[in-house]
């Protein structure tokens, strides 16, 4: 296999309409694909997808996807104000790199990373 890089991050939600609004507010983006079976956002050239899942099972945080941000403290606080809950507070992980994560209202983990080594 030759991996071409990450393409899509999907979050499973039990209320697609509420999640669509929450993610539109959280990422300041509107869906480009909006169907009852899937909602897709273009976030910085990457796919953020919402998939309906009514099983109400516990979400796992064994895999984290980090979304690049320029002001991690402000973006972290904004997500908490929108109703996310603390998963990991902003932490310097070496050099100027800072990571943080929150849980959305459906129990999915959203990671944030400030890394000046990556371009926009």
N, C-alpha and C positions, 0 to 999 in steps of 0.2 A: 504494500500500500504506500502510495505517496500522498500524504496529507496536504491539502491545499490551504489549511488554516480554518479557523472557526467561521461558521456562517450564520448559525441560528441558535438562539437561546429561547427555550419554550418554558413557560410557567403554566402549570395546571391550576384551574380555578373552578369553584363550584357556582359562581355567579358571573357569567361572562359579561353581562351588561354593566354591572358595577365595576368589574375589573377593567373593562375597556375605558371607562371614565377615569378610574384611579390611575392607570398607567398613562393615559393621555395627559393628565395633570402632572404626574410624577416625572415624565420624560419630556414634557412640553412638546408633544408630537401627536398628530392625528393618524389613525390607522390608514394604511394604503390598501389593505385587504380586510373586508369586514363581512363575515358570513357567520351563520349560527354555529358552524362547526370549527371556526378558526378566525382569530383576529390577528393581523400582522402589522407591525410598525417597522419603519426604517429608522433605526437609531444610529446615526453616524456611519451609515453604510452597512450596518449589520441588522439581521432580522431578530426582533423581539416578538415572539409569538405567544398568544394566549389560547390555550386548549381547554375546552370545557371538560370537567371531570367531577361528577357528582358522587364519587365514592367516599368523600370526606375522610380519606386515610391520612395518617400522619405524613408530613413531608420530611424528606431527608436533607440534611445539610452536609452530606459527604462530598459533594461536588459544588464548588463555588464558581460562579461566573462574575467577573469583575468588569463593570462598565467604567471607562475612563472619564474622569471629571477634572476640571481645572481648579475648583475650590471645594475640596472634600468636606471641610467643616460646614460650609453653607449648604451644600447639597445633602449631606447627612442630616442636618437639622431640618431641612425642608421636607424630606421623606418622613421624618418622625412627625412633623406637623400635619402631614397628610394622612396620618393614621398608621404608618409602619411602626414596628416595635424594634427595640434594640436587639441586635444579634451580636455584633462586635463593634465596640467603639473605635473611632479613628486611632490607628496605631502606626507609628513609624516602624517600618520593617527593614530599614537599611537605607543609608544615604538620604535622599530627599523623598523616597517612596513611602506613601502612606496608604493604608487600606482600612476599610470599614465595611460593615454589612448590617442590613436591617432585614426584618421579615415583613413581607407584605401582609395585608389583611387575610390572605388565604393560606398563610404559613410557608410561602416560598421565600428563599433567601436571595436577596439582591445585594451583590457585592459592588463596592465603589473602590476605585483606585486612582490616586494621583501619582503619576510617574512622569517626571519631566524628560526622561530618556526617550519616551515615545512621542512621535510627532502627532499632529492632530489628524 
